[in-house]
Amino acid sequence: MLELTIEIPKELEIGVKELKKEELNRIVCEALKERLSEELMFKIADDLLKESRLTDDFASKLGNELKKRVAKRYGL
């Protein structure tokens, strides 16, 4: 298993000192897994969208049209 050293900001030191090593390890592992998962999803999305011809302007227009249709359908 890879070992990682982290720096704890001053404002978190008190809370960290109150936790056992195992608890702190679990918390850091969960946070790291979540963040890595998010980063990987964004990387995959960026790779998929590199070849897209859909512009921000056109996507915005499609979104606005969808909002209008939903509002009309539900009487909003």
C-alpha positions in Angstrom: 0.0 0.0 0.0 1.2 3.5 -0.8 2.0 5.7 2.1 1.1 9.4 1.9 2.1 12.3 4.0 -0.2 15.3 4.3 0.0 18.7 5.9 -2.8 19.6 8.2 -3.9 23.3 8.3 -3.7 25.0 11.7 -7.5 25.3 12.0 -7.9 21.5 11.7 -5.2 20.5 14.2 -7.4 20.3 17.3 -9.9 18.0 15.5 -7.2 15.9 14.1 -5.5 15.4 17.5 -8.8 14.2 19.0 -9.1 11.4 16.5 -7.4 8.0 16.6 -5.0 7.2 13.8 -7.4 4.6 12.4 -10.3 7.1 12.3 -8.2 9.8 10.7 -6.9 7.3 8.1 -10.5 6.2 7.2 -11.6 9.9 6.8 -8.7 10.8 4.6 -9.1 7.7 2.5 -12.8 8.3 1.9 -12.2 12.0 1.0 -9.3 11.0 -1.3 -11.4 8.3 -3.0 -14.3 10.8 -3.6 -12.0 13.5 -4.9 -10.1 11.2 -7.2 -13.4 9.8 -8.5 -14.6 13.3 -9.4 -11.3 14.2 -11.1 -11.4 11.1 -13.1 -15.0 11.7 -14.2 -14.1 15.2 -15.3 -11.1 14.0 -17.2 -13.2 11.4 -19.0 -15.9 14.0 -19.8 -13.2 16.3 -21.2 -11.8 13.6 -23.4 -15.2 12.7 -24.7 -16.1 16.4 -25.4 -12.9 17.2 -27.2 -14.4 16.2 -30.5 -17.8 17.7 -29.8 -19.2 20.2 -32.3 -21.8 21.4 -29.7 -20.9 25.0 -28.7 -21.7 26.6 -25.4 -24.1 28.9 -27.1 -26.0 26.1 -28.8 -26.2 24.1 -25.6 -27.6 27.1 -23.8 -30.2 27.6 -26.5 -31.2 23.9 -26.2 -31.4 24.2 -22.4 -33.7 27.3 -22.7 -35.9 25.5 -25.2 -36.2 22.5 -22.9 -37.1 24.8 -20.0 -39.9 26.4 -22.0 -41.3 23.1 -23.1 -41.3 21.7 -19.6 -42.9 24.9 -18.2 -45.6 24.8 -20.9 -46.3 21.1 -20.3 -46.7 21.5 -16.5 -48.4 24.9 -16.8 -45.7 26.9 -15.1 
